[in-house]
Amino acid sequence: MSEYHRSIMSEEVVNLLACRSGGTYVDCTLGGGGHALAILEASSPDGRLIGFDRDIDAIKRSEEVLKKYKPRVTIIHSNFKELGAALSARGVRSIDGLLVDLGVSSSQLDKAERGFSFMRRGPLDMRMDQSAGEKASELLTRLSVDEVAFILKTYGEERWARLIAVAIKERDEIKTTSELAELVEKVVPRKFHPKKIHVATRTFQALRIAVNEELVGLEEFLATSADSLKKGGRMAVISFHSLEDRVVKHSFKALSKACICPPDLPYCRCNKEQTLRIITKKAVVPSDDEIKLNPRSRSARLRVAERL
């Protein structure tokens, strides 16, 4: 597999999903097609893969990467949150495995015109689906100081959220990634610049999450997508920051519990049933060797649960 299509923890994903011949698997975030390719190889000769992505460029890349397995592949240009309806429309009643990779792909980060990275000057876009929604620049223009500060604080855990928000709104418009990165560098006192990451990292992360509504409905999706799994089917989720990982961890924990009635009740009134069994008691992280080959993988966390 080329460097361009290297996907994080592919071996761990395939092993923990227990991919097998004849199984039906869903890759909710195709990206460069690396995970999908690994799943198809592990489920040969007749495993089936259904892939989702809302980025049309990712769809085109994946079609090229997976063309060898075309008869076993269905690719859908859609947000993975439409999983249930999309599977039903195609007559798929249940699946053997499900993967969600919540990260931004390398190709998105590396293309200046996508506007995801402060390392490359480009339009402040950040949309994963460039055919719909507001650009980051438009969002910043429309929102108030309080709303911008809320996004930076909530989604970026940015200590200087309000200071940055005020500076952003004092500008008529911020059109490029460089303009935003330079503004953050100037606003945040030099002695408080992080040593290991760029000072604008949290701001860019927060805006990307807001633009793409990445956390909106994630908990609900994880709960409802479990219903698409066969008994013994597995769900794997890769997250890249604490907010996402917290949602995944708590969602799996909630779905792995049965009765949640107060302990002083004489009998169960909630009638809640245990849906999942947690496979990874602690999040799986990339090996040192993988981090050396792909530094962007260092913050990845993989959690897996099994349908009961």
Disulfide bonds with the S-S distance in Angstrom:
none
